[in-house]
Amino acid sequence: GAIYVGGYFDVIGGQARNTLAALDAAGGVATSWDPSPNGLVRALAVDGSTVYAGGEFSAIGGQPRAFVAALDATSGLATAWDPGPNALVRTLAVSGSTIYLGGHFTTIGAQPRHRLAAVDAASGLPTAWDPSSDDDPVALAVSGSTVFAGGYFQKIDVRLRSNIAAIDLTSGQVTAWNPGASDTVAALALEDGLVYVGGSFTSIGLQLRDHLAALDASTGLATSWNPGPDGKVRALLVGFGNLYVGGDFTNIGVHLVAYNATTGDFVFGGAAFGGPVRALAVNPFSGYGLFVGGDFNFIGGQAHVGLAELEYWDGLASYWDAG
């Protein structure tokens, strides 16, 4: 019944909240949950009663925590979990008892880990998984025995992988899967044998593809699906049978568009947003269901600043307003 929000704000849902908050999913009012980090939150992942936060902070939830922390979903207090990376965390993914981190760090818990790491969810200690990237990953997604990573890098595990890679969940070695994006991969989403990819690239998977592509999860080749947005794709989400795409583009939809996640068919172009969409989340308990965050101040003529709930089937904004 809550949506967790991180970003550039100090007031949200009618309350003072510094860069991190929990909002009532029904009314948009800020709950009492208030970890109050002293720096920007860039990544969030929820697992049961724990909210994992990554970013640029050095204190959160009433405790010193460098760049990543585990927070109690009820109290907002930091747990004892404390991996201690030495630089910012940009992206998080949870798989079972392991938390995967990507960012600008070079050590985790006094162990060398270059920009990618796996941390035990109980102890906070890094596992032996150590792919070692030469630059920052900004998107992670886990499927089966594979961690997919997207970002700015050119090498992972000492192998050439341009901005996108598949890494074995056990060994930490890159697989043969190698789509080779021409520029940054900023967003990933997985669905039924496909890896949806968004970013700044103009070619990927041996095909010309502007900013958005569907890749075969086995071969890495781009499928024939080719929407061709005219600006960077910043967020991807699969939910309600759809693929939701957010970003800087204005030609296929004004900063937001939805496609059928199986067929790739166009579903809606969304109401006009007053700025780029940067984050997407699904609330299956809502009658509307799609939360959207970004740099906008209106949607389809309605005032919505930075955060809104949309009808998942047609993209129209609901009454919900976190202020």
C-alpha positions in Angstrom: 0.0 0.0 0.0 3.0 2.4 -0.2 5.1 3.7 -3.0 8.8 4.6 -2.2 10.2 7.6 -3.9 13.8 8.9 -4.2 14.9 12.1 -6.0 15.6 15.8 -5.9 13.0 17.0 -3.4 12.6 18.3 0.2 8.8 18.4 0.3 6.5 15.7 -0.9 3.0 14.5 0.0 2.5 17.5 2.1 5.5 16.8 4.4 9.1 17.8 4.6 11.1 14.8 3.3 14.7 14.9 2.2 15.2 13.0 -1.1 13.4 9.9 0.1 9.8 9.2 1.2 7.0 6.7 1.4 3.6 7.8 0.0 0.2 6.3 0.6 -0.6 4.6 -2.7 -4.2 5.5 -2.4 -4.1 9.2 -1.5 -0.5 10.4 -2.2 0.0 11.6 1.4 3.5 11.1 2.9 3.5 8.4 5.6 5.5 8.8 8.8 8.4 6.8 7.3 11.3 9.2 7.1 14.9 7.8 6.9 16.1 11.4 6.0 19.3 10.6 4.1 21.9 13.5 3.9 22.4 13.1 0.2 20.6 12.1 -3.1 18.9 8.7 -3.4 19.5 7.3 -6.9 18.2 3.7 -6.6 15.6 1.8 -4.6 14.7 -1.9 -4.3 12.0 -3.4 -2.0 12.3 -7.0 -0.7 9.7 -8.0 1.9 10.0 -5.8 4.9 13.3 -4.2 3.7 13.8 -1.1 1.5 17.3 -1.0 0.0 18.5 2.5 -1.0 21.6 3.5 -3.0 22.9 6.9 -3.8 25.3 9.7 -2.6 24.5 9.8 1.1 26.8 9.1 4.1 24.0 8.9 6.7 20.4 7.5 6.5 17.9 6.0 8.8 19.6 7.4 11.9 22.9 5.7 11.2 26.1 6.4 9.3 25.8 4.4 6.0 28.0 5.1 3.0 26.2 5.1 -0.3 23.9 2.1 0.3 21.6 1.0 3.2 18.9 -1.4 4.2 15.9 0.3 5.8 13.1 -1.2 7.9 9.9 -0.7 5.8 7.9 0.1 8.9 10.2 2.3 11.0 12.5 3.8 8.4 15.5 3.0 10.6 18.7 1.5 9.1 19.3 -2.1 9.8 22.7 -3.5 10.8 23.4 -4.3 7.1 26.3 -2.2 6.0 28.4 -3.2 2.9 30.3 0.2 2.9 31.1 0.9 -0.8 33.6 3.7 -1.2 31.6 5.7 -3.8 28.1 6.2 -5.1 25.6 3.4 -5.9 23.6 4.0 -9.1 21.5 0.8 -9.4 20.3 -2.1 -7.3 18.7 -5.5 -8.0 17.5 -8.1 -5.5 17.6 -11.9 -6.3 16.9 -14.3 -3.4 19.4 -13.7 -0.7 21.8 -11.5 -2.8 21.8 -7.8 -3.5 23.5 -6.7 -6.7 25.0 -3.2 -6.8 26.3 -1.1 -9.7 27.9 2.3 -9.4 31.2 4.2 -9.2 32.7 2.3 -6.3 36.0 0.4 -6.3 35.7 -1.4 -3.0 32.9 -3.0 -1.0 33.6 -3.9 2.7 37.3 -3.4 2.2 37.3 -5.8 -0.7 38.2 -4.7 -4.3 35.0 -4.6 -6.4 35.1 -2.4 -9.5 31.7 -0.9 -10.1 29.8 -4.2 -9.8 29.3 -6.3 -6.7 27.0 -8.9 -5.1 26.4 -8.6 -1.4 24.9 -11.1 1.0 21.5 -9.8 2.2 22.0 -11.1 5.7 25.7 -10.3 6.5 26.3 -7.3 4.2 29.6 -8.9 3.1 30.5 -9.1 -0.6 30.3 -12.5 -2.2 33.0 -13.9 -4.5 31.0 -12.6 -7.5 33.4 -10.1 -9.1 32.9 -9.2 -12.8 34.9 -5.9 -12.6 33.6 -3.2 -14.9 35.8 -0.4 -16.4 33.0 2.2 -16.0 29.6 2.7 -14.3 26.6 0.4 -14.7 23.4 2.3 -14.4 20.9 -0.5 -14.9 20.7 -4.1 -13.6 18.2 -6.8 -14.2 18.3 -10.5 -13.0 16.7 -13.4 -14.8 17.4 -17.0 -14.0 21.1 -17.6 -13.9 22.0 -14.2 -15.5 22.6 -10.6 -14.5 22.0 -8.2 -17.3 23.9 -4.9 -17.0 23.7 -1.7 -18.9 25.7 1.5 -18.6 28.7 3.4 -19.8 31.3 0.6 -19.8 33.4 -0.9 -22.5 34.9 -3.9 -20.6 33.5 -6.3 -18.1 35.5 -9.3 -16.8 38.4 -8.0 -19.0 36.2 -8.7 -22.1 35.0 -6.1 -24.6 31.3 -5.4 -23.9 30.0 -2.1 -25.2 27.5 -0.6 -22.7 25.6 -3.9 -22.2 26.5 -7.3 -21.0 25.1 -10.6 -19.6 27.0 -12.0 -16.5 26.7 -15.4 -15.1 25.0 -15.3 -11.7 27.4 -17.8 -10.1 30.8 -17.3 -11.7 30.7 -13.6 -12.4 32.1 -14.2 -15.9 30.4 -12.5 -18.9 28.5 -14.8 -21.2 28.9 -15.0 -25.0 25.8 -12.7 -25.3 27.1 -9.5 -26.8 24.7 -7.0 -28.4 27.2 -4.2 -28.5 25.3 -0.9 -28.0 26.8 2.2 -29.7 26.2 4.4 -26.7 24.8 4.4 -23.1 22.3 1.8 -22.0 20.2 3.4 -19.3 17.2 1.0 -18.8 16.5 -2.7 -19.0 13.3 -4.8 -18.8 12.9 -8.5 -19.2 9.9 -10.3 -20.7 9.4 -13.8 -22.1 12.8 -14.4 -23.8 13.3 -10.7 -24.7 15.6 -8.1 -23.2 14.1 -4.6 -23.8 16.8 -2.0 -23.8 16.6 1.8 -23.6 19.3 4.5 -23.7 21.2 6.9 -26.0 22.4 4.3 -28.6 21.7 4.4 -32.4 22.7 0.8 -33.0 22.5 -2.4 -31.0 22.2 -6.2 -31.6 23.8 -5.7 -35.1 20.9 -3.4 -36.2 20.3 0.3 -36.4 18.0 1.1 -33.5 17.4 4.6 -32.1 17.3 4.6 -28.3 15.0 1.6 -27.9 15.3 -2.1 -28.9 14.1 -5.6 -28.2 17.0 -8.1 -28.0 16.8 -11.9 -28.1 17.8 -13.1 -24.6 19.6 -16.1 -26.1 21.4 -14.6 -29.1 21.7 -10.9 -28.3 20.4 -10.0 -31.8 17.8 -7.2 -32.2 14.4 -8.3 -33.2 12.5 -6.6 -36.1 10.6 -4.3 -33.5 11.8 -0.8 -34.1 9.7 2.1 -32.7 12.5 4.7 -33.2 12.0 7.3 -30.4 13.8 10.6 -31.2 15.3 11.0 -27.7 16.9 9.1 -24.9 14.9 6.4 -23.2 15.4 6.6 -19.4 13.0 4.1 -18.0 11.4 0.8 -18.9 8.8 -1.3 -17.1 6.9 -4.4 -17.9 3.5 -4.6 -16.2 -0.2 -5.4 -16.9 1.0 -7.1 -20.1 2.5 -3.9 -21.4 6.0 -2.4 -21.9 6.0 1.2 -20.6 8.7 3.4 -22.0 9.7 6.8 -20.6 12.3 9.4 -21.6 13.2 12.5 -23.5 11.4 11.6 -26.8 8.4 13.4 -28.3 7.7 11.6 -31.6 6.2 8.2 -30.6 4.5 9.7 -27.5 5.3 12.8 -25.5 7.8 11.4 -23.0 5.7 8.2 -22.3 4.5 5.4 -24.5 3.2 1.9 -24.0 3.4 -1.2 -26.2 2.1 -4.8 -25.8 5.0 -6.6 -24.1 4.5 -9.7 -26.2 3.6 -8.5 -29.6 5.2 -5.0 -29.6 2.0 -3.4 -30.8 1.3 0.2 -29.9 -1.1 0.6 -26.9 -1.1 4.3 -26.1 1.1 7.4 -26.5 0.2 8.9 -23.2 -1.0 12.4 -22.4 1.5 15.2 -23.1 4.1 15.4 -20.3 5.8 18.8 -19.5 9.2 17.1 -19.3 11.1 13.8 -19.4 10.0 10.7 -17.6 12.8 9.1 -15.5 11.1 6.5 -13.4 8.2 4.0 -13.6 6.6 1.7 -11.1 3.5 -0.5 -11.0 1.0 -0.7 -8.1 -1.2 -3.8 -8.7 -3.4 -2.8 -5.7 -4.5 0.4 -7.4 -7.4 0.8 -9.8 -5.1 2.9 -12.0 -1.8 1.2 -11.5 1.0 3.1 -13.1 3.3 5.5 -11.2 5.5 7.9 -13.2 8.3 10.1 -12.0 10.4 12.7 -13.8 11.0 16.4 -14.6 7.5 17.3 -15.6 5.1 19.9 -14.0 2.0 18.9 -16.0 0.4 16.0 -17.7 -2.3 16.5 -20.4 -3.0 20.0 -19.0 -3.3 18.9 -15.4 -0.8 20.1 -12.8 1.4 17.2 -11.6 4.8 18.1 -10.4 7.4 15.3 -10.7 5.2 12.4 -9.8 1.8 11.1 -10.9 -0.4 8.0 -11.1 -1.8 7.1 -14.5 -4.4 4.7 -15.8 -2.3 1.8 -17.0 -4.6 1.1 -20.0 -4.6 4.6 -21.6 -2.0 6.8 -19.8 -4.5 9.4 -18.5 -3.6 11.0 -15.1 -5.7 10.0 -12.1 -6.8 12.3 -9.2 -3.7 11.1 -7.2 -1.3 14.0 -6.4 1.7 13.8 -4.1 2.3 17.5 -4.4 
